[in-house]
Amino acid sequence: MAQGIAMILLAVLPSPCMLTQVVGCRLPQQEVRTFHREGDIVLGGIILVHWKHSLPDTSFREEPSPISCADLQVRSYREVLVFVFAVQQINQNPNVLPNITLGFRILDACLSRALAVASTLSLLSGTEDPMPNYHCLASAPILGVVGEAAAFISVSMASLLGVYKIPQISYGSSVSVLSDKVLYPSFFRTIPNNLLEVQAMAHLLQYFGWSWVGILAEEDNEYGVGSDNLRKEIIRSGGCVAFLEKIPVVLTKERMIRIVETVRNSTAKVIVIYTHVSNVVSILNAVAKENIQGKIWFGTTAFIITPDLFPNDTWQSLNGTLAMALHVRDIPEFKDFVYSIQPSTSADDIFIKTVWEKAFICKWQEEGHNQTHEVNISKDPAFCTGTERVEQMDPVLFDLNNLRFTYNVYVAVYAFAHALHNLLSCKSGDGSLSIGSCAMIDKIHPQEVLHHLRHVHFVTGSGEEVFFDENGDPPALYDILNWQIFPNGTYQCLTVGSFNFSAPQGKQVFLNHSSIIWNSIYSKVPDSVCSASCPPGFRKAAREGEPVCCFDCVPCADGEITNQTDATDCQKCPDDKWSNRNRDICIPRIIEFLSYGEPLGALLSSIAILCSLVTFSIMYIFITYKDTPIVKANNRELSYLLLLSLMFCFLCSFLFIGRPTRISCMLRQTAFGVIFSLSVSCILAKTIIVVVAFNATKPNSALKKWVGTRIPSYLVPLCSVIQFILCLVWLGSAPPYSSVNLEIAQKIIIQCSEGSIELFYAMLGYLGFLACVSFIVAFLARNLPDSFNEAKYITFSLLVFVSVWISFIPAYLSTRGKYMVAVEVFAILTSSTGLLSCIFFPKVYIILLKPDRNTKDYLLEKTSARSRTEFN
């Protein structure tokens, strides 16, 4: 569209070169001053030297005053000098553009869009009075332009130069929009696209562990879009933005106070400055004045700070500042060239006198016409002599050891030179685009230069490989700077690392941590997080309504771990493992069962053996004294069977001790149920025999025929076989089995599961039924004559038996693991011991210690006496 408008104006307007002679009255245009030297081929340059400009009155009531430049930066003058130096080197180099003289025209846009447009038109028209769409001089036309550093200036230039396909190489504009070849087809640059810078900055923030940062950005289309990209990239890499404050072009006092308060109140210790340093000088001054400490400033490639920009207090507060920086290499012989310049030998240099005044704090006796001078003077400034030496300049103002933008201007000029060389020598392009042969020096079309510039590939004198990708961008390589400011005001800007996008993933960052000096508040890398990292063993729990970087650390539950910091979820341990106390590793669970090797198992097994031996000893005593009245009076065969069953009761405890297996689990409860049923059946038979024997002595009693072995012969097998059948049904339908219980923390309990819990309780219930029947019968028969009567001993033994098993039920249900088994073994041993001791110990006592009572006469006499007492 812009090209169409230009063609329409070309058709309807007279030649602008003659317009001053034809038209008698017109508004004056912006005056543009140029530093130029003629040549066979001319390159243009728009270099940022003045960092401020005046704003003319546009009230439309009077003629607006011209825009004037202000705040010349001596450091920026290095870009002008390196442009001149590169052209001079090329003209002296027989291998690049031989027999061709390269000229230049250098202008300054002074950070003004209006001046940028005027300067670009001046380059196109060839006059200091810009004439749109015409070249009015006989000198060589501009075939390429180097510039500018500021993004918004470069965009304005690219919009105009793209219409005419005149290539432009920026040495400082990194905004991503300029990579759009549809909008800006002729734009190139020697610094990387800021999208890559944004990725590098986000990566470095992550590298330092800074997940909670603030951003100060310029409020314009170019940098505004960039800061939004930075915010998105920080979030994508896992960080959070505490605040994003955009600095307006015209910063009011109220807005500045608000920004300063945001910086003060934020818990973020790291603040990214995503704008040119000139836009944040006043804010940094205000932050220092308010004594806001503990902030680490992290700048972009446009954030280059020097002491001349700040008061001393602000300058000291910037100690430890980090910034991305354009990668730089040495420029051979440039320092000697700079030291050789003198105003007397550079009369065509429009900047040198102003630079001289500011650098050497002097004033020229006679000022040049139409020249605005800025002089930092004392009360009585000396006059400039022109013999002052550049090497005597204050290094703060003119540092030749930090030539990042300067180096990029140098590379840009050489890129144009190599593209022109390839064009004129028919390299890399197979001839001219228009006629298919080598171009003639007086008929070079800018579009031909543009074509060869896209394919240029060369190595600089310092060994760096230079080329452009399809978007006109160079390879991305950044340095990382650290400003180290000392109490005496001296400083050094040290390169402490680099970020190389061409390096393998994970090796893109190189950093020398030992060379970094932080703000005096910090002795090591400061933390900048909303919430401290969750250590292993904890997980992050997001706080409602806050960014993801703000969270609480919640310990993992039992059986879960995290073995890394800032884990979002806890991992469940495998079934055979459990979490340790710190919840950071899974450790093998303790395999638990009642074993012989532990004290509890050894104690119970020892008791079982002891009780078995005691039972066997009692049986031996009974067999030895089988013919004595006390043994014969209590049905010795049934006593033998009861003692044998009690011995097996003690021995069945061993089925409960040791690692449960399929066989032991099947035998454990069933053997216990059958053996105890046999024991209780024997006791029931003994009790009934006592009752029958007493009642059989009565005249005409029908019970006489049951005296002897008939009752035990029927009753004991009958009561036992019922339990036996019940256990067979249990084993046949749902037998007990060995299982693993993982319900208890840190333990794997190997246990026997009952299989059918109903049949298990049926077995216990039947056993309890037999015990209760025996207890009732024995209780009712407790007062029968002593010679025949075991009932009172049986009553007491069954009272112990029932009490043990009633207590067993809640104890069994309230324990887990080996203690549950131990409770059952203890109940078996206790109840069996109760039966053994209450029934047999009194008899053994008489047999062994009171043999005089173990006689028939004694028993009969005692019985007769008792009977007489009861009947009387």
Secondary structure by P-SEA (a helix, b strand, c coil): caaaaaaaaaaccccccccccccccccccbbbbbbcccccbbbbbbcccccbbbbcccccccccccccccccccccaaaaaaaaaaaaaaaacccccccbbbbbbbbbccccaaaaaaaaaaaaaccccccccccccccccccbbbbbccaaaaaaaaaaaaaacbbbbbcccccccccccccccccccccccaaaaaaaaaaaaaaaccccbbbbbbccaaaaaaaaaaaaaaaaacccccbbbbbcccccaaaaaaaaaaaaaccccbbbbcccccccaaaaaaaaaaccccbbbbbccccccccccccaaaaaaacbbbbbbcbbbbbcaaaaaaaacccccccccccaaaaaaaaccbbbccccccbbbbbbcccbbbbbcccccccccccccccccccaaaaaaaaaaaaaaaaaaaaaaccccccccccccccccccccaaaaaaaaaabbbbccccccccccccccccbbbbbbbbbbcccccccccccbbbbcccccccccccccccccccccccccccccccccccccbbbbbcccccccbbbbbcccccbbbccccccbbbbccccbbbcccccccccccccccccccaaaaaaaaaaaaaaaaaaaaaaaaaaacccaaaaaacaaaaaaaaaaaaaaaaacccccccccaaaaaaaaaaaaaaaaaaaaaaaaaaaaaaaaaaaaccccccccccccccccccaaaaaaaaaaaaaaaaacccbbbbbbcccccccccccccccaaaaaaaaaaaaaaaaaaaaaaaaaccccccccaaaaaaaaaaaaaaaaaaaaaaaaacccaaaaaaaaaaaaaaaaaaaaaccaaaaaaaccccccccaaaaaaaaaaaaaaaac
